[in-house]
């Protein structure tokens, strides 16, 4: 049996399947009890990130009668005794959706809640930061649609004497008129104002006014949603309806309806500041203007029933009192004011700032919404009219007889039950009384079980708005059998300075996938049409059924209504037995896009593998495999569908090879590289269950989470802190023969005592993994490749030279039989002909593998004596690295200068918008070209001359894009304001200031790796590979250049202005990040 190359202990044990996930940015999340532990596989022991779950209050979905508690549909709820919520499901988003361009983590708990978290990159803490609560938003949506239940209208009141009043009060439109001598707040009113205006009805029906609360969380304020914006016109306070167009940091752009066709747009601060009070009424005149958010969700609910003042209605004076804050609807806006009385069955409303009251129909009045700061939500009191038969009410009070079914629907007030007084519980008496089936149905809609993020969907810029052409979907499966689909757009810009950037999350729709619990989800991408990519969603249920759904990328992008999700059923896998699905893994191989692979794990311990051909619409069952004794807890495809890994609660891990339509078992490769990191703690190998398996981004390693047998642990020294462990296994030696066209002839010297088959498999799989990273849509995270090569370097140096020589020969098109020295010399002369991604990989190899013993800030610097003396071969690698980085710098300079010229040609109508790259540091780049005129390519000299003439002629252009054209060529020191002369693209030294001792103090300053400007003292981006700093971001298109363009201007024009920026190192191609202290978690892409 294979042994792990590193092990990390956990303080709590996992409970549910699929408890481990490996992100695209190389972080591992483990769901263990009430914690989510986030590990860096480079340093798995510490530091770590953590998400601690806390008990949440249940959603106010209604109350039920005490006698209904033992109903069969409520047994799961009544028997639940969880004292502390645990993690049920986790899923990483694709890279680029966090405000710092990292990954987001979705967490589903046993309470049925789903939240999204991000890395605390600017908070300097281990606890990850919650950015949104998906369940709260979903609850707000269900409240809005009344949980999909039909509205039950109250029956008409048989009172002919009040018919005229009711007819006159049902006016369409808000009619306002001034009343001389109308009652104001200080006027004398009757002791019971209701008796003065309402006649007593002789009906046998008892009329009662009740209230309940509707909740509108602030998280429902998303791009494209309807909102209300607070405005202060003199002393009048009103909320105007509009549509939120987009976010820009803490600001939001709102479109208001106007009489003209264009409308009006304005920018508003989302939350300019809150007072320390827990609850703030928006209409509280004692509050200051900054006591509540300026933008709230559209809340077109809460209007008073028009019959509330025209019938003998009981309980009205307890809900609506004189002097209470209310809002009146007029001219598509809610105006704040006071309720001051009644007049002829209508409401007397005094707007804030007015001395006189106006008469309004009750249907245009509502109680003022209140803002709850701690919960970040708005509460609206809903007032309703409910009736019950007086005779039946007396019968109920005497506790004899039973109410009829029809009247039961009309009675909403629950009978009083004598209970012992409790000081620890608060009862919400405003909730609606519902039936047991209603409660079970509503609970099932909100009880989430599984979450899964889809791959990135990148749509052509011409098809949609370029600002939202990239998004991912979050699927949330619930006990009701529904799957809610949420669209999360990529941020328009990234930052490491602050994290209060809201994400754009829109509910696309609800998919009724199954009739029972949705227990597992898995996504895939069907790249059948580049102009309209399609997504595949596999859903598994507790009844054993599995379905594959197909969704169109364009339809999913434009859908913003919570209608049935735009997915169509592609195929269904009918279960042989009703055993719950415990794990799913969907894969669409790149080498065979018309062959969808689906692995289905069951609670019985068996798993099935199926293939589906979307062209022929043919589903084929490969086979069923009963190799596990207990529930299958994890399935993961690797090597583009050539390999499958399965794990079970019986503590077993199996490997499988899929070849020519059949699946055969293959053992986990032996660990021939030894232990990578010695464990800081002596972990006992007393595992009893396995709860998930995850594959590394480079497909050379897998991680497995296992729980420890507590009976075998020492109760004092082990059982307290070691309850589970994450094991890492090498799978790079899996014999798959993926690259059969490449022959690896390994002689005895290259083998270095290793088994030949193992090394051949390792070499083939490493070359395959490197080939995958040449795809531009795959982010460069090569940690497992670098870790494996470093391990081989200690034991088989010749093997490393052989593999890298083969890779260079393939990349540069050379002969495979050349020596390594000849290959390196030829490669240095052909760098302009290869893609930027290949140059990035080459630089990483040089720095992290070949030249790893040298300091990162010295390697690659084209200066004499920059590093210590080295052998001839390393000198060749050093020169190759220097020329490769110079090639990338020339591409960056040429790209920026050409973009500047193209930008000038499109002024003034086509300036870059937010999130679109704008060239910066033009003066410094021109100076760099001038200093190295003899070594740079001629095209750069021509571009620099044109930009110099342009900036001297177009003064207005210089003012409009000041970030592109600096007013002075001489920069100033960030510490002493001394002048700084440009003489290097890497570092700078200020002239310094003279001290009292006569010594001139000079500061060494870092230059931005992208703009060549001096980095500010504020937090900046950092590359952990080359250890360069960057205060600006480069355009994403720079990193996907196929070669050095012969004409930069034509290349820029071919992009059609689609220049989105992304924090990637221009020399290494990896994700930039904010440098964290050693005691906090950070990512390691390499």
N, C-alpha and C positions, 0 to 999 in steps of 0.2 A: 504494500500500500504506500502511496506517495505521502511524503511528509511536507508540512507547510514551510515556507521560507521566512515567515514572520507571523507572530500571533499578538493580538491585543486583547486585554481583558476588559470586561464591562461590569458595572456595578449593579445592573439589574438584568433580568432574563427576558428574552422575547416571548411572546404569547401566540401571535398570529402568523400565518404564512406570509411570505414575501416581505420579511422584516428587514431587508437590507437592500440598498440602492446605491449605485455608483454613478456619479454625475459626470457630465461632459467636461467640467473643469477640474476633475480629479479630486473630488471629495466623496466620502462614503458616509451615508446616513444609516443608522441602525435604530430600529424601533424596539426599545427594551422597556417594557412595563410602562410607567408613567413618564419616561424620558425618551427623548430622541438624542442620540449621541452622534456627533459629526466628527469624523476622523480624516486626517490627511495620511494617505498610505506611505508617504515619504517619512513621516514621523508619527506612527500610529499610536504610540503610547501617550504622548502629550506634546503640545497643548491640544485641547479639544474644544469644540463648540457643543452647546447643549440647548435643548428646548424642554422646559419643564411644564407639564400640563397641570392646569388648575381646574377645579370643579366649577362648572358654569350653571347658572340658573336656567331651568327649562324654559322653552319658549311659551309665551302665553297663548296657547291655541284654544283654550276653553276649559270649562269645568263639567264634570259629570256627576250624576246622582250617586250617592253612596251605595245604593243597592246594586249599581251597575259595575262595581269594582271587580266582582267575581265573574264577569262575562268572559266567555272563552277568548274573544279577540283581545282582551286586555291582560291575559295571564302573563305574557312576556314582560309587560310593563310592571305589573304588580309584584312579580317575583324577582325583579331586578334589585339587587342589593349592593351595587358597586359603590364603595365608599370613595374611591378615587379613580378618575378616568385613566384609561390606558390607551396606548397608540394601537390603532387597528390597521392603518394603511399609510404608506408614505410614497411620494413620487417626486422626482426632480424635474424641473422645467428644462428646456433646452438652454444653452448658454446664450447670454445677451439680454435676458429679460429682467434682471435685477438692475437697480439704479447704477451700480458699478460695473455693469455688463457681465455679471456672474449669473449663477443659477438661482432660481427660487425653489423653495421646498414646500410642497403641499402636505399637510398632516391631517389625517382623519382619526378621530378619537372614538372610544366606545360609547360616548354620549351622543354620537352622530354628528358632531360638529366638524367642519373643515375650515382650516385656517392656512394662510400662506405666510411664510417667513423668509427673511433675507439675512445675509451675513452682517454682523455688526462691524462693518469696516471703518466706521467713524465714531462709534460709541465706546471703543476700548473696553469691551466686556466679553465674557464667554457666552452669555445668554443671547440667543438669536432674537431678532426683532420681528414682531408680528406687524404685517403691513395691511392685511385685510382679513375679514371674517366672511368667508363665502356663505356660511350657513345663515348669518344675519341677513345678508342680501337676499338669499333665497326665501327666507321667512317673510321679508317685506314684500316680495313678489307674490307669495301665496296669500298674504293678507289682502293684497290689492285685488286679486281675482277671487277672493273668498274661497280659497283652496279648491277652485274648480267646481264648487257646489252651486246649485241653482239658488237664486235669491228667492226667499219666501216673503211675498208681500203681505202686509197686515190687512185683514178684511176691513171693508168699509164700515163706518160707524152708523147705525141706523138712527140718525138724529136729523130730522128734516129741518129743525129750527136753526141748525148751524150750517145748512147746505150753502146758503148764500154767502156766508162768511168764508167757507172753504173755497168756493168758486172765485170769489174776489181775491183770495190770497194766493191763487196759483197763477200769478202773472209771469209771463216770460220776459226776462230782462229786469235789470235792477232800476227801479223807479225811485228817485230821491226827491223829497220836497221838504222845505223848511216849514216848521210849525212854530208860530208865535206862541209864547207862553208854554212851550213844551217843557216837560219835566227834565231837569238836569240832575246831576249827582247830589247837589245840595238841596233839592226840592223835597217837600214832604210827600211821602208816598203812603198808601194804605199799608196796614200791618201785613196784609196778605194781598199782594197785587193780583194774584190769580183770581181771587174771589170777585174783584171789581170788574172783571172783563169776561168772565166765563160763566155760562149758565150751566146749571146742574142737569145732567142727562138722566132720563128714566130708564136707560138701557139696562139690561141684565148683565152686560159685559162690564167688567172692571178694567179701566184704562190706567196704565202705569207707564211712567217714563223711566227708562233705565239707560245706563251708559256703559260703554266699554272703551278700551284703549287700542288704538292702532299705532304701530311702531314703524317709523321710517328711518333706518340707519343712514348715516352720512355716507357710508360706503356705496350706496346705490347711485350716488352722484358720479356718473361716468360720462365718457365722451359719447355724444349722441342722445343723451337722456334729457327729458324735460325737467326743468328746474324753475325755482322762484328766487328772484334776486331782490335783496332789501335795498330800498332807496328812501332817502330823506329829502322831501320837497318842502322846504321851509320847516314847519313843525309837523307836517303830515308824514306819517310813516306808512309805507306800503310795500307790498311784495309783488313784483311784476313777473309775469310768466315769460319764459324764454327757453332756448335750447342750447345746451352746452356743446360747443364745437370741439374744443381741444384744450389740453393742459399745457402749461409752460412753467415747470417748477411748481411754486405755490400759487400761481395765477391761473385763471380760467377765462377763456374767451366765450362769451355768451351772445347768441343771436336772438334779437328781439323782433317780434312781428310788428311791422309798420304798414302804413297805408300804401307806400310805394312798393314796387316789386323787389327792390334790393334788400330792404330791411336795415337794421342797425346792429352793429357789433360793438361790444365794449369788453375791456379786460377788468377782472375783479380779483381781489385777493380771496382765496378760499377760506382761510381762518386767520384774520389779522390779529387775533388775540382773544383770550377768554378770561373772564373774571374768576375769582376763586370760589364762587358759589357753585353748588352741585347742580342746581336746577335754575335755569334762567328762562323766564317767559319773554318771547320776542317782543311782546307788547308791554312789558313792564316799564312804566315811565320812569321808575327810579333807577333803572339800569343805565349804564353808559352805552354808547354806540358800539363798543367793541366787546359786549358781553355774550355774543352769540355769533355763529358763522353768518357771513353775508350771503351765502348761497345755500339753499336747502332743496331737498327733492320736491318735485311737484306733488302736492297733497290736496287733490281735489276731492276730499272726503270731509265728513263732519258737519255738513249742512243740517241745520235743525229741521225736523219734520214740520211741514206746514200745518198739521193738525194739532201741534203741541199746545197752542194757546186758544184753540177753538173748541175744545172738549173738556170734560171733567177729568182731567189728567192728574193723577197723583204722583207725587215725588218730584215735580218739576222744580219747586223751590229749593230742593236739596242739590240740584245739578246746576241751575242757573240762578245767580243771585244778583241783586242790584249792585252796580259798581264793579262787576266782574269784567275781566279783559276778554274781548271778543274781536272777531275780524269780520268785515263785510265785503262781499264780492261785488265789485263794480268795475266796468270797463276792463275786464280780463286781468284784474289785479285784486289782491286782498289788502284792504285798508284797515289799520289797527284803530281800536277805540274802546269805548266802554258801553256796556248795557245799562241803561238808566230807567227802563220801565216799558210799559205797554200803552198802546193807543189804538183803540178800535180793532183789536185782534192782531195788530202789527207791532213790530219791535221799534222802540226808540233807541237809536244808535247815535252816540256822540263821538265823532272822529277825534283822534288825538290832535290837539292844537286848535280845535274849534270850540266856540262858546255855545253854539246852538246844537240841538239834536235833530236828527232827521228820522223819518219814518220809513222803515224797510220791511219787506216781506221776510218772514222767519226763514224761508228756504234759502235766503242769501246771507244768513248769519251762521257763524260757527264759533265755538269756544276757541280761544287763541291757542295754537300749538305751543308746547313747552319744549325747551332744549335741555337735555340731560348731558352735561359735559363729560362725566366719567364714562358713560356708556356710548357717547358720541352718536346720539340718535335723537330724533324728534318724536314726541308723543302727541297724538291728536285724540281728543275725547269725542267718541261717536255717541250721539244721543238717538235713541229709538223709542218707538211706541209699541208696547206689548199689551195684550189683553188676555183676561181669563174670566171664565164664567163665575159670577158671584155665588151661585148655588154650589157649584162644584168646589169652589174655594172653601166654603163652609164645611163641605163634606170632608175635604182634605184636612182642615184644621181639627175636625173631630176624629180623624184617623179611622174612618170607616168607609168602605167602598173603594173603588179604584176609578181613576180618571180614564176617560175614553182616549183612544189613540189620537183622534183629531184634536181634542183640546190639549193633549200633552204637547203638541207642537207649538201651541200658543203660550204655554206657561214657561217663562224663562227664569223667574226668580226661584231659586232652590229653597226647599223648606228648611226652616231653622233646625239645627241639630245642637243639642246641648253638649258642650265640650269643656274640658278643663282649660282654664286660662293659661296661655303660654306667652312668655315674653320673648321667646327666641324666634317665633314664626310670624310672618306677616301674610295675611290672606288678602288676595286681590278680589274684592267683591264686584268688580266691574267686568269680569269675564263672562262670556256668553255660556249659558248652559247648553251642552250638546249631548248627543247620544253616545253610547259606547262605541258603536261602529264608526261614527264620525271622528271620535278621538283617536281610534286606532288608525284610521285612514290618514288623518293629519299627521300623526306621529310617524307613520311610515314614509310620508313624503319628505319629512325633515330628518329622518334617521339615515345618515350616510354611512356606507360600509366600505367602499373602495374608491380610490382616486388614481388618476393616471393622466400624465401630460402627453400631448401629441408631439411628434417632430415639428420642426419649424416649417411653416408654409410660406414660401417666398413667391409672391406673385409678380408678374411683369409690371414694370412701372406704368406702362401704357394702359394696362387693364384697370388699374385702380389708382386711388390717390397715393402718391409716392411716400407720403408721411405715414401711411398705415399699410404698406404693402407686405409687411412681415409680421406674422402673428403665430401664436400657438393656442391650442385648445386644451382646456382642462375638463376631463370627464369625471363626474361624481355619481357613483351608483348608490342607490338607496334601497331600503327594505320594500318600498312600494313597487319595485320593478322598473322604476323610471331612472333615466340617466340624464342629469342636467349637464348641458354643454356650455362652457364659458369660454369666451374669446378674450385672450389677453394679448394686447399689441405690444410690440417692442418699443421701449422708451425712445422718444425723439432725440434725447441727448443723455450722456452719461456723466457721472461726477463721482469724486471721492471725498469731496468737502462736506457734504451733508446728505442725509438719507431720507428727508421728508418729501420725497417725490412720489406722488400717488401713481398707482398703476392703472392702466386703462383696462377695465374688466367689464364685459358686456355678456349678459345672458342670451345666448343664441337661441336656445330652445330646450324643450323637454322631450326626450325620446322614451316612449313606452317600450322598452326593450324586452321585458319579461313580465310574467304575472307573479313571480316570487322574487326573493332577494337577489339583487345583483351582487355577486360575491367576488368577481374578478374582472379586470379590464386590461386591454392591451391595444396599442396603436401601431399603425404602419403607414407607409407612404407608397402610393401607387403612381409612379412617374410615367404614366402613359401619355400625357400631353403636357409639354413644357409651359404652354400658355394657360393651362388650367389644371394644376396638379390636384390630385385627389387623395383623400385620407381614408384609411381603413380603420374601423373600430371593431374589435372583438369583445363581446360581452358574455360572461359566464354567469350562470344562475344556480340557486340552491336546489333546483329541480333537476340539475344535470344537463340542461340544454345550453348550447353555445351558438351564438349568431355572429355573423360578420356583416357589418354595415358599411356603406359607401357614401362619402360626402364630397361634394364639389368644392374646390378651394375658393372660387369666386363667389359662389352662393353663401358659403360660410363667412366670407369676409364682409359682405354687404348686409347680412342678416343682423338686425338689431332688435327685432320683436321677439317676445317670448312665445312664439308659436311652436307647433311641433317641429322638432329639430330637422334641418334639411338633410336627412340621411335616408337612404333607401336600403332595404334588406337585400344583401347580395346572396347569402346562402345561410343555411342552418344545419348544424350538426345535431342530429337527433340522438338522445342518450339511449344507451342500451339498458341502463338502470337509473333510477332516480337518486343518484349519489351526487351530493353537492360538488360543484367545481371549486377547487381550492387554489388553482394557479393557471395562468394563461401566458403564452408567449407567442406573439405574431411576428413574422419576419417575411420581408419581400426581398429576396436576394438580388443584388445588382447584376450578377452574372446571368440571372434568369428572372426577369421582371414579370413574366407570365406564369409564375409558379409560386403562389403564396403558400408559405409554410405556417402551420398552426399546431402548437403543442398544448394539450389539455390535460391538466393534472386533476385527479379526483381525490375525494376524502377517503376512499377505500384503499389508496396506495397505488393504484394503477394510473397510467397516463396513456393518452392516445396521440398519434401524430397524423395529421391530415394535410393534403395539398389541394389547392383550388386554382383552377385556370379561369381567370375572368373573361378570356376571349371565348373559350368554348363553354363557359359556365358549367364546368364539370368539377365536382367534389370527389376526391379519391381518398380513401382511408388507407394510410400506409400500414398501420398496425396498432395493436394494443399491447402494453408491456406491464406485466405484474412483477416488478422487481423490488418494489418497496412493500413493507409490511404495514405501514401506517400512512397517514395522509401525506400526499405530495405537497410540500411547502415551498417549492421553488423550481422554476424552469427558466432557462436562459440560452438563447441561441448565440453562437460565436462563429467567427471566421465566415461571415456572410452566408450563414445557413448551412455550412458544411459540418458543423459540430453543435451538439446539444448537451446541456448539463442539467441534471435533475437531482433534487435532494428531497429528503423526507423526514418526517417526525421520528422515524426509526433510527436517525443519526447517520444515514448512509448518503453518499455522494457518488453519482455515476456519470460517466462520460459516454457519449454516443456519437457516431459518425454517420452522416447522411450522405449517401452516394448512390446515384442512379436510381432514385426513387425508393430506396430501402434504407432502413435504419439498423445499424449493428452496434453492439456495445463495444466500447474501447476503454481501457483502463486510464485513469488519470496518470499523466506522465510522471516519471520519477523525478525527484528534485536533485538534479546533478550539479546545481549551482551552490548548494549549501544554504546555511541560514544567513539571511541578509542583515538582520538586526537582532542582536542578543536580547532576550527578554529581560526587562528590568525586574520582573517578578517571576518566580518559579511556578508557572501555571501547570496544574495537574491535568493529565489527559484522561479525565473522567466525564466525558460528554455523554449525554443521554438523548438529546434531540437536536435536529437541524431545522432551522426556520427560514432559510432563504439562501439564494446564491446570486451573485452579480458578477458581470464580466467587465474588465478594465477597458478604457477607451481604445487602447491599442490591441486588444484581444489576445494579450500574452499572459494574462493572469486572471484568476477568479478569486472572489472573496466569499467566504461562507460564515454565517453566524450560527453558533451552537450554544445551547444552554448546558450548564454543568450539573452533575448529579450532586445535590446538596448533601445527601447521606454519606457521600464519599469525601466530603471536604471537612477540613478542620473547623470546628464551630467558632473558634476565636480568631484564627489567623487567615482563614480563606473564605469561609461562608459569608462573611460580612461585606467583603469588597469584590469578590470574584464569583459572580453568578453566571456569567456567560463569557464567550470569547469570539473574536473574529479571526479566522484563519485565512491566510493568503497562500494560494497554490500557483505554481508556474504551469501554464498549459502551452507554452511556446514549443514544447517538444512533442505536441500531438501530431502523429503521423497522418497527414491528410493529403499530401501531394497536390497542393493547390496550384503551385507554379511548376507544372510538369515540363514546361518549355525551357526552364533554366536548370542546367546541370551544374551541381556543386561537386567538383572533383576534389575531394579532401585526401591529402596524403597523410602519412604517419605523423609528420611534423605538425600538421594543422590539427590533427585529432587530439594530440597531447594527452593520450590515455583515455579519452572519452569514447563511448560507444558511437560507432559511425552513424547508425540509423538515428540516434538521438540528435547528433549534431546536424545531420542533413535536414531533419525536420525543423530544428531550431533555425537554421539558415534560411530555409524556404519560407517559414512563417514570419521571420523578421522582414525579409524582402517583400512579402505580401503586405505586411502592416505598413511599411514605408510607402508602398505603392498606393495604399488607401489614402494616405495623407496628401497625396498629390491632387486629390479631388478638392476643389476650392470650397465646397459646401461643408467639409469636415474640418472642425477646428483642430488646431495643432496642439494636441495634448499627448506628448510622447513619453510620459513618465515611465511606463512599463518597458518601453524599448530601451531607454537610457539605463534603467536599473538593471536590465538583463545584460546589456553590453558591458556595463561596469563590472558585473559579477563575472562575466567571461574574461574580462581583461585581467583579472587576478589569477585565472587558472589556465586560460587558453588565449594568449595574446595573438598567436598566429591566426587563430580562427577569426578574431575581430578584424585583422588586416585583410583577411580573405573576403569576408562579408562586405566590408566597406569598399574594397576594390571592385567587387562585382557590382555593387550598387552604383558606384561612379561610372563604371563602364556602360551600364544600362542607361544611366541618365544622360551621359554625354555622347552615347552612340559609338563608343570605342570598341576595340577588339578585346574579347574576354581573356585572351592569352597574354596581354601586356603585363609588365611588372608594375608594382604599386607606384614606384618613382615615376615611370613614364606616364601612368594614368594621372597622377597629380600634376605633372607639368603640362599635359594636354588640357586638363580641366581648367587651369588658370587662364588659358588663352581662349576659352570658349564660354565664359560666364555670361556674356551678353546674349547668348542664344537660348538660355534655359529660363524657366518660369521663376517668379519671385518665391513661390512656396518651396521649390527645390533649393534655392539659395538659403532660405530660412533653415531647412533641415540640415544643410551642409554646415552652417554656422553653429547650430546646436551640437552637432557631432564633434566639431572641432573643440568647442569650449568645454563640453561636459564629459567627453570620452577621451579624445586623443590628448588634449592639452589641459586636462582637469587639474593637474598639480600646480599650474600657474594661476596667479591671481586674475580674477575676471576683469578688473579694471586695467590690467596690463596687456592681456591677450587681445590681439587685433589692432592695437594702437600702432600706427605706421610711424614709429619713431625708433632710432637706434638705441640699443641696450634697453628696450622696453621690458624684456624678460631676461631671465638668466640664460646662460648658454645651454643649448640642447643639441641633440644629435641631428644628423642630416635629414632623416625622414620627418622629424618633428618640425624642422625648419621649413620643409616643403608644405606641411600642413599649416604652419604659421603664415606663410606667404599666401596660401590659398584662402585662408580666413580673411586676411587683410584686403585682398583683391575682391573677395566676395562682398564684404561690408562696404567697400568703396563703390562697387557696382550698385548696390542697393541705395547708397546715399545719392549717387548720380540720378537714379530713377526718381527718388524723392524730390530732388531739386528740379529736375526737368518737369516733373508733374506739376509742382507748385508754380513754376514760372509760366508754364503753358496755361494753367488754369487762370492765372492772373490776366494774361492777355485775352483769353476767351471771356472772362468776366467783364473786362472793359468793353468788349464788343457788344455785350448784351445790356449794358446800362442804358437808361435808368430803370427799365421795366422788369428786369429778371434778376434781381438781387437774391442771393441765397437766403432761404428761410431758416427758421430754427431747426436744428438737427442736421442741416446740410453743411458740408465742409466749406470753410472759407480760408483761402491761403493766408498764412501768417509767417512773418519772419523773412519777407522778401528782401529787405535790405541786407540782412546777414547772409542770405544765400547768394546774392550778387557779389558780396565781398568774398565769400568762399570761392566762387568761380574765378574771381580775379586773382586770388592768391595762388590757386592751383591751375592756372590757365594752360600750363604746359602739359598737364596730366589728364585733364578732363576732356571729354569728347567735344568735338567742334560744335555740335548742336547746342550744347549748354552755353557756350560762349555767345552764340548768336541770340539765344533766348535772353540771356542776361543783358545784352546790349539793348535789345528791344524794350525790355522792362524798364531799364534806366532812362531811356528817352521818353517812355510813356509817363513815368512818374514825374518827370520835369515839366511835361507839357500840360497834363490834366490835373490842375490844382483842385478842381471840384471833385474829381474822382478820388483824390487823396483824402478829402474830407469825408466822403461818403463811406469809405471802407478804411478807416484809420488803422484797423488791426492788420491790414495788409501792407500799408505804406507808413513806416515810422517817420516821424518828423525829423529825427536826428539819427545819424549813423552811429554816434557815440552813446553807448548805454551807460547806466549808472549802477553802482554797487547796491545790492539789496540791504547792506548793513551800515555802510558809512556814506553812501551817496557819492562816492568818488567815481570819476569817469573810468570806463572800461573799454579798451580797444579790442576789436575783433582780430584775433590772430590764430584761433583754433576753433573747430566745430565741436570739440568735446568739452573743454574747460576754458575758464577765463580767470584773469587776475586783475583786480582793480589797482589803480595807481596808489591807493592807500592815503592815509593821513599821517601827518607828523605828530608824534607824541611829545610830551615834555622832556623825555629822556633823549630825544633826537633820533629815535628809531622809527622808521616808517612802517606802519602796520598795514600789510596787504592781505586781502581776503581771496581765497580760492573759491571760485564759483562754478557751479555745474551749468552747462548749457542744455537746453531742451533737445532731445534726440530728434525731434521732428521739425521745430521751427528754428533751431540754432540760437534762439534768444536765451538770455540769462533766466534761469528758473527762479520764480518768486519764492518767498519764504512761506507761502501758504502750502497746504498739502498738495503734492503732485503725484503723478503716476510713476511707477517704478517697475523695471524689468528684472526679475530674479535671475535671468540667465546672463545677460551682458552687464547687468547692474548700471544701466543708464537711467536717467530721469527724463520725464516728459511733462510739460505743463499744457501741451496741446495734443490733439488727436489727429491722426492722419486719415485720409479717406480710405474706406474699405477697398475701393477699386485699385489702390496702389499695391495691395498685397496679392492681387490675382493677376498681375501683368504676365502675359505669356513669355515676354522677352523684352529687351531694351528696344523701344519703338524707334523706327527710323524717322518718324515725324510725330513729335509729341502733340502738336496742335491738332492734327487729324485724329489722334487717339483720344484726346480730351473731348473733341466734338462728337465722336462716335458714342460717348457715354450719355449724350442727351441731357446733360446737367444733373444726372443721378449720382451725386457725390455725397453719399452718407458717410459719416465719420464713426470710427470705432476705435477703442483703446487697445490697439495692437502694436507691439514693438516693431518698428520698421526694419530692424536688423535680425530679429529672431522669430517674428511672426506669432509669438505667444501673447496671451492676454496680459495686459498691464494691470497692476493692482496698487493699492496703497500699502506701503511698507508697514508691517505690523511689528510690535515688540515681540521678543522671543517667547513670552508667556501666553501669547494669544494665537489662535488658529489662523493660518494663512494657506493659500493654495500653492501647489507645486506642479505646474504643467509639465515640467521636465525634471 
